[in-house]
């Protein structure tokens, strides 16, 4: 068997096309120039037919039936005899012959190339019968059994959600011979790499996306836990089972993607002034938008520091919400040169705010004044908020003092004599009710031009429970109400933080640091005992191995969903109870959590929404 050459396939490059969506389920197949089935040359020598050796000329052909390993008939092959073969036959009455390569076509028109498994073939002439016999390793044969050496595969690209065929394609050199059976597979070509393929709009191209891996992707450790977002689709095949009717057609399902969404919101004095939602399908584009009428710059000023953009990715929720505010954002959007997009128009020299904002925050290159929706933008929702404030004269009273009424399940709660600046949002402390716990500590209220301060938020009070959701954290106490120095039973879970944690041995009423072992950073442990010595709590994580409570945090393994409130940004904290300044959660969005954690020296209740990202329980609504 000859050695197979290296397979050359088009690289799977994640590219997309700009243009109208493909409407009809057009089916096309690329054509391939393949070698024609060989024709006989010279004299035809049929098995069992009489002839004289002296009649043989310079060339002859022996027709023989060729079959695939499945047993299916392929073609008539021709064993060629050259002048040297004929001379050997005439002198020695036998000669070594070469088996032919068999070329045929599959039922759909693709090419298949086979080679005979009969590799030790002799032709022996019997002068008594004037006929010849073909011998394979000394045994007579009258047919060839062949194995697949090379062939093309037909790929059917199917829209998974509708089960319609979008495109079909003949992929050449897909079914190639490999010495190692485990290598009998080929990489499916992406539609973007096929020259004549129609534009694919709204779907991921022909590569696998492991959504389970994406859901568990750890952004802090992505090299060891890398999510599978662009793995090629590999199709396996068994050469022994392939013939003209079997094993040469394959199906690839194209996954529907979430569109890229851009929300554009304009506020004047904290009240909605204009909003628009635009979307673009994957591999499609977002065209130029009609420009809205913006607040008159003569009577209102853009607050650069309050203007903000936030992004959420549908396929990578662990990344949370990207937030950017202030002058840097303003420069990124409005002071960059976007050509026609960012240029001032003829109407009072005002820039095209809406389109400049969309293209600036998308981070894309423009193509004919359109944003092409690339793979990384699929499922992303970006919100751009512009805040304008009315210009006020110096002698205008800019502050208001008024009572604030907060709606609650226990009736309206009044907070008296609240002061705030007109046009601003302020935080108002929620009144405490004996025997009840409020679901939030503060509400956001708006200071209005008419002298009132109002809030749309509602507060829900719940009765205090006799036992807290927080895991029990008390030692047994003796009759004198003094903490005992004996361990007591404790069933709970603890987690380490960003540093390795020292372990301690408990012996003769004292704790001694273990110099041989530590707990790894960001690891979880079950504890079964607790003890307090000299005012320090210790938890037992293994036989006579204890950790200080200040080196760990306690948590409850519980899953659920929390909703953010109607505030601009709900900020996150690390496991060390430190505020994350450059990231947060958008208003009125839902987030999955996998544990309830008690962080910091005060053991404040948090929900974990991503690796090392926690949201304070008082900042969200638990469903």
Buried (B, 14 or more C-beta within 10 A) or exposed (E): EEEEEEBEBEEBEBBBBBBEEBEEEEEEBBEEEBEEBBEBBBBEBEBEEEBEBEEBEEBBBBEBEBBBBBEEEBBBBBBBBBEEBBBBBEEEBBBEBEBBBBBBBBEBEBBBBBBBEBEEBBBBBEEEEEBBBBBBEEEEBEBBBBBBBBBBBBBBBBBEEEEEBBBBBBBBBBBBBEEEEEEBEBBBBBBBBBEEBBBBBBBBBBBBBEEEBBEEBBBEEEEEEEBBBBEBBEBEBEBBEBBBEBBBBBEBBBBBBBBBBBBBBBBBBBEEBBEBEBBBBBBBBBEBBEBEEBBEEEEBEBBBEBBBBBBBBBBBBBBBBBBBBEEEBBEBBBEEEBEEBBEEEEEEEEBBBBBBBBBBBBEBEBEEBBBBBBBBBBBBBBBBBBBBBBEBEEEEEEEBEBEBBBBBEEEEBEBEEBEBEBBBBBBBEBBEBEEBEBBBEBBBBBBBEEEBBEBEBEBEBEEEEEEEEEBBBEBEEEEEEEBEEEBBEBEBBBBBBEEBBBBBBBEEEEBEEBEEEBBEEBBEBEBEBBBBBEEEBBBBBBEEBBBBBEBBBBBBEEEEBBBBBEBBBBBBBBBEBEEBEEBBBBBEBEBBBBBBBBBBEEBBBBBBBBBBBBBBBBBBBEE
